[in-house]
Amino acid sequence: MKVTMQRFLLTATTAVVLATSISGCIPLVMGGAAVGGALVATDRRTSGAQLEDEGIELRANNRINQALGERAHVNVTSYNRQVLLTGEVPNAADQAKLQDLVLRVENVRSVVNEVAVLGASSLSQRSSDTLITGKVKATLVDARDVQSNTMKVITERGTVYLMGRVSQREANRATDLARSVSGVQKVVRVFDILTEEELQGLTPKPAPVTSATPTPAAN
């Protein structure tokens, strides 16, 4: 039931995002409190790191918009203070400028610059990427041997980027699953690799089961 509900939420979210990208005027607000709370609970970052990543994305986007304006199509994704840049810019000078702009943002640990020197992707390409992202997330949810909510999935021009704090075993499994999805051209891993011991330390321990002691009946 839990997996079915997760797949439903992913499918519904993908449909709304696709509708948003086509119309270009409908804001996406999809169960933010309920879905967001579940994601925070299973995220392997601290709550402080999650808030920090949100701040990094906001500040980086503002700097990019001020410096490059509408001539660039750039997506900023931060995970554990590592920033992934995807999209397109018109020339190599802008591509290099992006790296410097984002590295100067407060609290950024490192930057993976995957922005291509190309014309901006079309609406149909972005819609296709949104669908691929939804399919990859659904595939990860279906796989019982990976924790899908511990990873971020980003798709740009058919290339899927995977981010998260995972073990080598989880990284390999998630990569294989993403590659199996139709439409995926390539998978790029932007993971923080944990040892199995570190992973065990991050896994929530089940609450101990206590049995109630029966109260003796009064005579």
Secondary structure, 3 states (H helix, E strand, C coil): CHHHHHHHHHHHHHHHHHHHHHHCCCCCCCCHHHHHHHHHHHCCCCHHHHHHHHHHHHHHHHHHHHHHHHHCEEEEEEECCEEEEEEEECCHHHHHHHHHHHHCCCCCCEEEECCEECCCCCHHHHHHHHHHHHHHHHHHHHCCCCCHHHEEEEEECCEEEEEEEEEHHHHHHHHHHHHCCCCCCEEEEEEEEECHHHHHHHCCCCCCCCCCCCCCCCC
